[in-house]
Amino acid sequence: MSDRPLLSIENLSVRFPTGAKGEPLCAVHDLSFTVGAGEIVGIVGESGSGKSVTALSIMRLLDKASFSGKIFWTENATECDLLQCTNRDMRRFRGGRMGMVFQEPMSSLNPSMRCGRQVAEVLRLHLHCSKEEARQEVLRLFGEVLLPDPEKAYRSYPHELSGGQKQRVMIAMAIACKPQLLIADEPTTALDVTVQKAILELLCSLRQQHGISILFISHDLGVVANIADRAVVMYRGEKVEEGDVRTLFLHPQHPYTKGLLSCRVPLDKRYYRLPTVQDFLSAPPDSDPLANLRIIPEEAWREEAEKLVQSPPLVEVRHLEKSYPLPRKLGQPRRRFQAVADVSFTLHEGETLGLVGESGCGKTTLGRSMLRLIEPTGGEVLYRGRDICRLSAGEMRRLRSEMQIIFQDPYASLNPRYTVGMALVEPMRLHHCGENDRERREMAMELLEQVQLKASDMQRYPHEFSGGQRQRICIARALALHPRLIICDESVSALDVSIQAQVLNLLNELKEKYGLTYLFISHDLSVVKYMSHRVMVMREGRIEELQQADGVYRHPQTAYTRRLLDAVPKIQFA
């Protein structure tokens, strides 16, 4: 009987023929770690650290990459180097012995096939079962991954399911052939905290029921602390630290690990400026960057919030409603889905008002209805005393320079055919900012420098930037027209914790510099608490509660808010 673990990676290096000056780009360098039978191992690090490349290398899904080192698979006391396997051999490994849950389920599922058929296809290919046998097994799997209505999910297309439900379909597909190893690549990124908690509990139950080993990849150390037995920390393609999660997170040794842990937004304090990973990497040895960070006294934050709400409101929302018609069933009257139902609140100049809730609760619909990007079906939105719902198209167009939005997906909200300079200059030209295009270009370059990018980035296209850099471009575009109100719609939800800290610091700096007012929409309650003076909690189109930020966290008024708070991943050990 072999004492070797199920998976052993020894001195793995992965190179791509895309480096500068024709030189290969080394995405992973000299990486070694193991995954034992029934063990959950986490890989943590920022985007570009080599986490996903490592996972795809294990599955041999990188066609253009060159490899060195070894990836040993041990089964029945027999070792097999996966890097030496033929493509035909690897097809038997994939699905049968190894399953993978990809980061973005909407991109991984075929949009033209019903979900049940996609999972059944895996069963028929690997287990050679009949069509009816595959159907029954898929329904059983959908029940095992806790999809609320397996029959309905079987018949549904991917776009008809929520993000959490699509991820459950992906997990069902990955475990369909009872693999020994499940690779989960950022399976909870951008999911609500409640859905994230449910997915983590599901993965743990699969480990307990089936003895599956799990390689769990994430940039969120709080998530890894809640699920993994051991963790590997990667930085720029190299392993910088490894150990059991308790030792690693309570006594980190490498500055990068310390930075990742410290730049998570804390719930128990509010810094004037969040620490970043770079603070730790550039700090002298034996120094503590946290020692130099100032904490905002809770009483001072409360007094500021009280002072702001005593001023006249910049925006007043009264009984706002938005509904959509549902498909009519034969013989039944037309029904409507109420996305926003009788919502009323005020937003004061200089205030940051947080808006939290699960996906589908109406957060984004409310934000877009306030700007009339979608037309409300009822109610009023008073901006500086004027009901914008009654303005003509021309009047609304002139007002838009004062009311801007930062969208959730920066790549989707930037025109891929426009350079950054074109994306910034176009709204200025439309709203007659600046005397001529030369002056507008100078203003655009100044904006880029204000969001900590370079003036030379004007000539680059969106795909040439990282996610955090693209979000900075979107912030610059929102600032281009000198707005008074900015709606931040999940603007940091999919960013690494270190990039998230940088963007949050930037938003606060710009708020102070330009006197901005924010409606900050997010499903991450720790981020909302850090940013906001007051917090609204939304559920099924209605406001569940609205009070000062610290009050929501210390004295939640509803069971729903308490459930959201309980689902926030925390690094704590008994």
Summary of the structure (lengths in Angstrom):
residues: 574
radius of gyration: 25.2
end to end distance: 35.4
largest distance: 79.4
contacts: 1892
relative contact order: 0.10
helix: 42%
strand: 24%
